[in-house]
Amino acid sequence: MSDIRLGPDGVARCAWVGDDTEYRRYHDEEWGVPLHGDRALFEKMSLEGFQAGLSWITILRKRPRFREVFAGFEPEVVARYYDADVERLMGDAGIIRNRAKILATISNARLVAEMDDGDLDAFLWSFAPATWRRPATFAEVAATTAESDAMSKALRKRGFRFVGPTTMYALMQSAGMVDDHVDGCWRAA
């Protein structure tokens, strides 16, 4: 399989996009674009945690509902969720109904809410590599890196959950801390 695929619009993209309209939009507008802000990064971290073991397109399709039920991923609001909220979320077919992931999101929100404004952003971005070499092929894209390992360990030390090295590398990719658009993709230009 080629690492680049020509879309129905004639644009060359990373092949993982396929023909799905939402995936194309995500690839073109979000993936690899630097993302800042505690709320936005908390959302990204939470959704990456929910994605563990699933496909990202599943999360993208459910993201609007996730945003509704998790109060726009405002950490201060989600931090106040308790047992009744967990049960409400477990009954919502519009999201991933995984109790451990729901509890982790609430617990992580409490940790973010205790931080000063901008601290989560600064903390996560402190693990972005100083230099980065664009991958020529998907075979060159790692599942984890020394930076994602370090980020995962530091987050776990602070009490965060569902923040393994692979999940944190996916966060680094989606939040633009690294840019893994392969050579030949229009976004790699």
C-alpha positions in Angstrom: 0.0 0.0 0.0 1.2 3.5 -0.9 1.8 5.9 2.0 0.0 8.6 0.0 -3.5 8.5 -1.5 -5.0 10.8 -4.0 -8.4 11.9 -2.6 -11.6 12.3 -4.6 -10.8 16.0 -4.7 -7.4 15.3 -6.4 -5.4 16.2 -3.3 -2.5 13.9 -2.1 -2.9 13.0 1.5 -1.5 10.5 4.0 -3.1 7.2 3.0 -4.6 6.5 6.4 -7.3 9.1 5.6 -8.9 6.9 3.0 -12.2 8.3 1.5 -14.0 9.3 4.7 -15.1 13.0 4.6 -14.6 13.5 8.3 -11.2 11.9 8.3 -10.2 14.2 5.4 -11.3 17.2 7.3 -9.5 16.1 10.4 -6.3 15.4 8.5 -6.4 18.7 6.6 -7.4 21.0 9.4 -6.4 19.5 12.8 -3.9 16.6 12.7 -0.3 18.0 13.2 -1.5 21.6 13.7 -0.1 23.1 16.9 -2.8 23.2 19.5 -2.6 25.2 22.7 -4.8 25.9 25.7 -5.5 23.9 28.7 -9.1 23.1 27.8 -8.3 22.1 24.2 -5.4 19.9 25.4 -7.5 18.4 28.1 -10.1 17.5 25.5 -7.4 16.0 23.2 -5.9 14.0 26.1 -9.3 12.7 27.1 -10.3 11.7 23.6 -7.0 10.0 23.0 -7.6 8.0 26.2 -11.1 7.0 25.0 -9.5 6.0 21.7 -7.2 3.4 23.2 -8.0 0.1 21.6 -10.4 1.7 19.1 -10.1 3.5 15.8 -9.8 7.3 15.7 -12.7 7.6 13.3 -14.9 6.2 16.0 -13.9 8.9 18.3 -14.2 11.6 15.7 -17.8 10.6 14.9 -18.7 10.6 18.6 -16.7 13.8 19.4 -19.8 16.1 19.3 -21.6 14.0 21.8 -18.5 13.7 24.0 -18.3 17.5 24.0 -21.9 17.7 25.1 -21.8 15.2 27.9 -18.4 16.4 29.2 -19.4 20.1 29.3 -17.1 21.1 26.4 -14.2 19.4 28.3 -14.1 22.4 30.8 -11.8 20.8 33.5 -13.5 22.7 36.3 -16.9 21.5 35.4 -15.9 17.8 34.7 -13.9 17.9 38.0 -17.3 18.2 39.8 -18.7 15.0 38.2 -19.5 12.2 40.7 -21.3 8.9 40.8 -24.6 10.0 39.3 -22.7 11.6 36.4 -20.7 8.4 35.9 -24.0 6.4 35.7 -25.5 9.0 33.3 -22.4 8.7 31.1 -22.4 4.9 31.2 -26.0 5.0 29.8 -25.1 7.3 26.9 -24.8 5.3 23.7 -23.4 8.4 22.0 -20.0 8.0 23.7 -17.6 5.2 24.5 -19.2 3.6 27.6 -16.1 2.4 29.4 -16.2 3.0 33.1 -12.5 3.1 33.6 -12.0 5.7 30.8 -14.9 7.8 32.1 -13.5 7.7 35.7 -10.0 8.5 34.3 -11.4 11.6 32.5 -13.1 12.9 35.6 -10.0 12.2 37.7 -7.7 13.9 35.2 -10.1 16.9 35.1 -9.6 17.3 38.8 -5.9 17.3 38.4 -6.1 19.9 35.6 -8.5 22.0 37.6 -5.9 22.2 40.4 -3.3 23.6 38.0 -2.9 27.3 37.3 -4.2 28.5 34.0 -1.7 27.6 31.2 0.1 25.0 33.3 -1.2 22.0 31.4 -0.3 23.6 28.1 3.2 24.4 29.2 3.7 21.0 30.8 2.6 19.0 27.8 4.5 21.2 25.3 7.7 20.9 27.4 7.9 17.3 26.0 7.8 18.4 22.3 11.1 17.4 20.6 13.4 20.3 19.9 13.9 19.0 16.4 11.9 16.7 14.2 12.5 14.8 11.0 9.6 14.4 8.7 8.9 10.7 8.0 9.3 9.6 4.4 7.0 6.6 4.9 4.6 5.3 7.6 7.2 2.7 8.4 9.3 5.5 9.9 6.5 6.7 12.2 7.1 5.3 15.7 4.3 4.2 18.1 6.2 5.8 21.0 9.3 8.0 21.4 11.6 8.9 24.2 9.5 12.1 24.5 6.1 10.3 24.7 7.6 7.9 27.2 8.8 10.8 29.4 5.5 12.6 29.1 3.6 9.5 30.1 5.8 8.9 33.1 5.6 12.5 34.2 1.8 12.5 33.9 1.4 9.2 35.7 3.6 10.6 38.5 1.2 13.4 38.9 -1.7 10.9 39.1 -3.1 11.1 35.5 -4.6 7.9 34.0 -5.0 6.5 30.5 -1.8 8.4 29.5 0.4 5.5 28.3 3.3 6.3 25.9 1.4 5.2 22.8 -1.6 7.3 23.7 0.7 10.3 24.5 2.5 9.9 21.2 -0.9 10.0 19.5 -1.6 13.2 21.5 1.7 14.7 20.3 0.8 13.9 16.7 -2.8 15.3 16.9 -1.7 18.4 18.9 1.1 19.2 16.5 4.0 18.6 18.9 5.3 16.5 16.1 4.2 16.5 12.4 4.0 13.0 11.0 2.5 13.9 7.6 4.6 11.8 5.3 6.5 13.1 2.3 4.2 13.6 -0.6 1.2 14.7 1.5 0.0 18.2 0.7 0.2 19.0 4.4 3.9 18.1 4.5 4.7 20.9 2.1 
